[in-house]
Amino acid sequence: MSSFFLTTPIYYASGEPHLGHAYTTILADVLARYRRRAGEDVLFLTGTDEHGQKIQEAAAAQGVTPLELCDLMAGRFEEAWRDLGISHDRFIRTTEAEHIGVVTALLERLRDNGHIYEAEYAGWYSVGQERYFTEKEIGPDRVDPIAGGPVQRIREKNYFFRMSHFQDRLIRHIEDNPEWIVPATRRNEVLGFLNQPLADLSISRPRARIHWGIPLPWDADQVTYVWVDALTNYVTASGAIDPAAPGPTRGFGDLRPSRWPADVHLMGKDILTTHAVYWPTLLMGADLPLPRKILAHGWWVVGDTKMSKSLGNVVDPLDLREQFGTDAVRWYLMREMPTGQDASYTPERFLTRYDELGNILGNLVHRALSMVVRYRGGTVPDAPSHDLAAETEAALDAYRQGLEGYRLHAGFAAAMDLARTANGFVEAREPWALARAPERADELDRTLATLVRTLAVLAGMFEPVAPVKARELATRLGLADVPRFAELDGLEIAGLHVTVGSPLFPRVEAR
C-alpha cells in the first residue's frame, strides 16, 4: 500500500479558528479522504503553534500562563475540527516534549554542520508576524507588509543560520522541479524573491525579551525563533528523528523508518516564503530530504480586504455550520475558491453554492429514489445499469485529474456536472411515462437501475467533501458504506432496498 503524508500549517494559538484556518484544513481533509478512498495509507497532520512573543503577550493580557492559554486554544481548534468533520491522524502541539526534543536535535545538527554563528542584529521587527523585515519591505509607512501591523526597531544578539549558503542549491531545485511549488504563480514569486541576495536567518531571540520558547541547547539565554520551532513540527510528526537517541548523532545517525518527506505542505500564500525558502534550506543544512510538494493557496477576502482576525473581518465557519450544516460549509469552500487564487466571501455566493447542492444533487437523490419506491416498491430492479457509463467515466476522469492535480474546484465541478447530467437523463427518459406503459417495463427497470448506480458513484465522488451527506446517501441506497472507487465497477446494486427520507439539503428559510 502506498503512503501519503500531508500537512497543514500549525495554527497560532493566540486567536480563534476562522474561515481562513477552516479552508486550509478542509482542503487537507478532502485530499486525505480522497487518498484514503483510493487505497493509500494517509498521515494527515495539523496542530497548534504554541511558542513566541504573541502567545506570551496574549497570555499576560488575559492573566493566565502561556501554557494555560495554549491548552485552551488547542482545545478550541480540536473542537472546531471535530465540528467540521476533519479526519486528521495527528494533532501536534509544539509544547510537546517530543517536539521540543526534535527541535533541539535539529539545532544541534545545524550547529555541528557549521551552519550556525553568533552576531548582532539590527532591524525592523513585527510582533504580529514574529519576524524581521527589511527597510525596503516595510516601505515609507513602516508597517509589516503582510498584515499592515506596526514594526519596531530592534538591536540585539542573535544566532544565525547560514541560509545564504543554500541559495543557489535551492534555486536549482526549484528550476529542476517545476511542479515543486504550485501554482506556478507562487513558484515565480519565490524565484523572484531568490533573485536578490539571500540574507542569513536569525534563529534565536534573547530570553530577556521572549521567555516563552525552546531554549537553544548551547545558550540558555536565547530561545528558538518561533518559525524554526514551528516548521520542525513536520519532521517531529513524521517520526524521522529520535530525540532520545544517545551518542553524538543526536537522533540523526540512523533515521528511523518514518513518513518523511511530506508529500505535500499546504498553506496560505502569506507564509509561502517561510515554507519555500526558510524550511528547505534548514532541511538542507540538516541533511534531510525536502518535501515533495508545496501548495500555497490564496486568501479569503471580504470586499477587497484579506480576512484576518487582526482586522476584525473574519467569518466564523461554525456559525455557518449551525445554519447550513457541516457539509455545506465544506462544499462552499472547495467549490468556490480555485486553488491558488483569492476568493471573496459573500453570503450571496454561499447561498448560491448551497442551492446548487439542493437543486441539483439533492433533487436528483429525491426524485430517483422516490421513483424506485413508487414504481418498484423500493427494490432496485435486476436490469442493465450502465446507460450513463460513458458520461460517468468522463466525469470520474475529470474528477481524479482535478483532485490529484490540486484543482479541487474543477474536480467537484465534474461531480456536480454528473449529477446535472443524471437529472437530464431523467427528463429525457421520462420514467413517469414509462410506468404508464406496461410493455416498456424493461426500459423503466433499466432507467431506475442506471440512476441508482449513478447515485452510488456520486456518493463516492462527494464523500471527500461532504462525508456526512455521502454516508447518508449510501444508507438510503441500501449500501453498508460509501463505495470506494475500486469497488464501483463491480458494485452489485440489483436487489438493494432504497429509502427516500427527507431532502438531503433542506431549504433554509432563515437567511
WOJOMO-V596992 format. One record per residue. OMEGA is omega in radians with two decimals (none if undefined). D_CENTER is the distance of its C-alpha to the mean C-alpha in Angstrom with 2 decimals. Layout:
OMEGA:D_CENTER
OMEGA:D_CENTER
This chain:
3.11:22.69
-3.12:20.18
-3.14:17.27
-3.10:13.64
3.11:11.88
-3.03:8.25
2.83:7.06
2.89:5.35
2.95:8.50
-2.94:10.87
-3.05:11.93
-2.97:15.57
3.11:17.71
-3.12:20.07
-3.07:18.75
3.03:17.38
3.09:13.82
-3.01:13.68
3.10:12.13
3.06:10.35
-3.08:8.67
-3.13:8.12
-3.12:6.66
-3.04:3.76
3.08:3.70
3.05:5.13
3.11:3.60
-3.12:2.70
3.12:5.85
3.12:7.50
3.13:7.55
3.13:8.77
3.11:11.20
-3.12:12.37
3.09:13.15
3.13:14.92
3.09:16.84
3.05:17.91
-3.12:19.37
3.08:17.29
-2.95:17.12
2.89:13.49
-3.11:12.55
-3.02:9.12
2.94:9.42
-3.13:8.73
-3.10:11.80
3.13:14.12
-2.84:16.08
3.08:19.63
3.02:22.24
-3.01:23.81
-3.13:26.08
3.10:23.99
-3.12:23.75
-3.09:27.42
3.13:28.52
3.12:26.52
3.13:27.96
-3.13:31.42
-3.12:31.22
3.10:30.47
3.10:33.15
3.06:31.01
3.09:30.21
-3.12:26.95
3.09:26.11
3.09:26.97
-3.14:24.61
3.09:21.76
-3.13:22.65
-3.04:22.58
3.06:19.26
3.08:17.45
3.12:18.97
3.12:17.79
-3.13:14.09
3.12:14.68
3.12:16.67
-3.12:14.22
3.03:11.55
-3.11:14.54
-3.11:15.58
3.03:12.41
-3.10:12.50
-3.03:9.66
-3.10:10.99
3.11:10.09
-3.10:13.03
3.01:13.51
-3.05:13.37
3.04:15.05
-3.05:17.32
3.01:19.05
3.11:22.33
-3.12:22.47
-3.13:25.59
-3.13:24.00
3.11:21.61
3.11:24.59
3.13:26.55
3.08:24.11
3.12:23.94
3.13:27.72
3.13:28.06
3.12:25.95
3.14:28.05
3.10:31.21
3.12:30.27
3.14:29.74
3.11:33.07
-3.14:34.88
3.06:33.83
-3.05:35.45
-3.13:32.44
3.04:32.93
-3.12:35.73
3.11:36.93
3.05:37.73
-3.14:38.09
3.00:35.49
-3.13:36.17
-3.12:33.59
-3.03:31.69
3.07:29.18
3.07:26.54
-3.11:25.94
-3.14:23.02
-3.09:21.16
3.12:23.06
3.08:24.08
3.04:27.16
3.10:27.69
3.09:30.60
3.14:33.39
-3.09:32.23
-3.08:28.65
3.07:29.88
-3.08:32.49
-3.14:35.68
3.11:34.11
3.04:32.75
3.14:29.32
-3.00:25.98
-3.10:24.54
-3.08:20.97
3.11:21.75
-3.12:25.51
-3.11:26.33
3.02:29.52
3.13:30.24
-3.14:33.11
-3.09:35.33
3.01:35.23
-3.09:37.40
3.07:36.88
3.07:36.96
2.88:33.72
-3.05:32.87
3.00:31.31
-3.09:29.36
-3.12:30.94
-3.12:27.89
-3.12:30.37
-3.03:31.67
-3.06:28.56
-3.10:28.28
3.14:30.08
3.13:28.33
3.12:24.87
3.13:26.15
-3.13:27.55
-3.14:24.33
-3.12:22.47
-3.13:25.46
-3.10:25.92
-3.01:22.32
3.11:21.55
-3.10:18.21
3.05:17.00
3.10:15.43
-0.04:14.05
-3.03:15.00
3.13:18.66
3.14:19.19
3.07:17.00
-3.14:18.89
3.09:22.07
-3.13:21.26
3.10:20.88
3.07:24.09
3.10:25.76
-3.09:24.95
3.07:26.42
3.09:29.53
-3.13:30.94
-3.11:32.00
3.12:29.22
3.01:30.22
-3.00:29.98
3.02:27.39
-3.05:28.67
3.14:27.15
3.06:29.11
3.14:30.40
3.13:33.79
3.12:33.77
3.13:36.36
-3.13:33.80
-3.12:30.60
-3.03:31.37
-3.14:27.99
-3.13:26.49
-3.13:27.08
3.01:30.62
-3.06:31.29
-3.13:33.10
-3.13:36.06
-3.07:36.36
3.10:35.79
3.12:36.48
3.06:33.16
-3.06:29.60
3.04:26.56
-2.96:24.70
3.13:21.56
3.07:19.30
3.07:20.99
-3.03:20.54
-3.09:16.82
-3.10:15.90
-3.13:18.05
-3.10:15.87
3.11:14.15
3.10:17.69
-3.07:18.77
-3.14:16.36
-3.10:17.25
-3.04:20.85
-3.04:22.34
3.08:24.57
-3.07:27.06
-3.13:27.92
-3.09:31.04
-3.13:32.50
3.01:36.08
-3.02:37.80
-3.10:37.21
3.09:34.03
3.07:32.10
-3.09:29.67
-3.04:29.38
3.08:32.48
-3.13:31.08
-3.10:27.31
3.00:26.55
-2.99:25.03
3.12:21.31
3.14:17.89
0.12:18.07
3.08:17.21
3.08:13.46
3.08:12.75
2.94:9.80
3.07:8.59
3.08:5.73
3.01:7.37
-3.05:9.60
-3.11:12.90
3.12:14.92
3.12:14.05
-3.09:14.35
-3.13:17.88
-3.11:17.21
-3.05:14.75
3.09:16.88
-3.12:20.28
-2.99:20.59
-3.14:18.46
3.12:19.94
3.04:23.39
3.11:23.17
3.08:22.29
-3.13:25.19
-3.13:27.43
3.13:26.69
3.10:27.18
3.11:23.73
3.10:21.91
3.03:19.22
-3.06:15.63
-3.14:15.77
3.05:13.31
3.13:11.68
3.14:9.56
-3.12:10.18
-3.12:9.43
-3.13:12.16
2.88:13.19
-3.12:14.05
3.03:17.80
-2.96:20.64
3.11:23.67
-2.98:23.55
3.09:21.90
3.06:18.40
-3.07:17.13
3.13:17.80
3.14:19.21
3.11:21.94
3.08:23.07
-3.11:23.14
-3.09:21.54
3.04:18.34
-3.12:17.70
-3.12:17.13
-3.14:14.80
3.04:17.01
3.09:20.02
-3.14:18.83
-3.12:18.02
-3.05:21.57
-2.97:23.14
-3.09:21.23
-3.08:19.36
-3.03:15.80
3.10:15.42
3.09:16.77
-3.14:14.18
-3.13:11.35
-3.14:13.63
-3.06:14.40
-3.11:11.02
-3.06:10.28
-2.96:14.01
-3.06:14.93
2.95:12.89
-3.02:13.68
3.13:10.84
-3.13:12.26
3.02:14.69
3.05:15.33
-3.11:15.84
3.05:18.33
2.94:18.01
3.08:21.35
-3.13:22.58
3.13:24.37
3.09:21.40
-3.13:19.68
3.10:22.96
-3.14:23.25
3.09:20.04
3.12:21.14
3.07:24.56
3.10:23.21
-3.08:21.93
-3.00:25.31
-3.11:27.69
-3.11:26.47
-3.11:24.68
3.12:26.28
3.12:29.62
-3.13:29.58
-3.06:28.89
-3.06:31.66
-3.12:34.26
-3.11:33.80
3.10:34.00
-3.12:36.78
3.06:38.80
3.12:38.46
-3.06:39.76
-3.00:42.46
-3.09:43.78
3.06:43.20
3.11:43.12
-3.14:39.39
-3.13:39.82
-3.09:38.13
3.08:41.06
-3.05:41.68
3.05:41.46
-3.00:39.78
-3.03:36.23
-3.13:35.03
3.08:36.32
-3.04:32.84
-3.10:32.08
3.13:31.93
3.13:29.71
-3.13:27.39
3.11:27.19
3.13:26.52
3.13:23.70
3.11:22.12
3.13:22.55
3.12:20.89
-3.14:18.02
3.13:17.51
3.13:17.91
-3.07:15.32
-3.13:12.52
3.08:13.79
3.10:14.32
3.00:10.85
-2.99:12.82
3.12:11.33
3.13:13.70
3.12:16.52
-3.12:15.77
2.98:15.82
3.10:18.79
3.10:20.54
3.14:20.04
3.10:21.47
3.09:24.20
3.08:25.27
3.11:25.73
3.10:27.68
-3.14:29.75
3.05:30.56
3.07:31.78
3.09:33.97
3.10:35.23
-3.12:36.38
-3.12:38.25
-3.08:39.86
-3.13:40.96
-3.12:42.08
3.13:42.03
3.07:44.16
3.11:46.87
-3.11:46.62
3.13:47.11
-3.12:50.41
-3.08:51.71
-3.12:52.41
-3.14:53.16
-3.12:49.53
3.14:48.10
3.13:46.63
3.08:44.79
3.12:43.38
-3.12:42.28
3.13:40.57
-3.12:38.79
3.13:37.57
3.11:36.45
3.12:34.54
3.13:32.72
3.12:31.81
3.13:30.52
3.09:28.42
3.09:26.96
3.08:26.10
-3.14:24.26
3.07:22.41
3.12:21.45
-3.12:19.81
-3.10:18.07
-3.05:16.79
3.14:15.86
-3.08:12.16
-3.11:11.76
-3.00:14.87
-3.12:15.61
-3.12:18.37
3.11:20.22
3.10:19.94
3.11:21.58
3.10:24.08
3.11:24.95
3.12:25.50
3.12:27.77
3.10:29.71
-3.12:30.22
3.13:31.77
3.13:29.19
-3.11:28.36
3.06:24.63
-3.09:22.31
3.03:23.56
-3.09:21.61
-3.12:21.88
-3.10:24.63
-2.96:26.59
-3.08:26.79
-3.09:29.78
-3.07:31.93
3.13:30.88
-3.10:34.13
-3.13:34.20
3.12:37.98
3.06:39.18
3.10:35.91
-3.05:36.72
3.03:34.49
-3.05:34.28
-3.14:33.52
3.12:32.39
3.14:31.43
-3.11:29.27
3.09:25.72
-3.04:24.55
3.06:27.53
3.11:28.68
-3.04:27.83
-3.06:31.02
-3.08:30.27
none:28.41
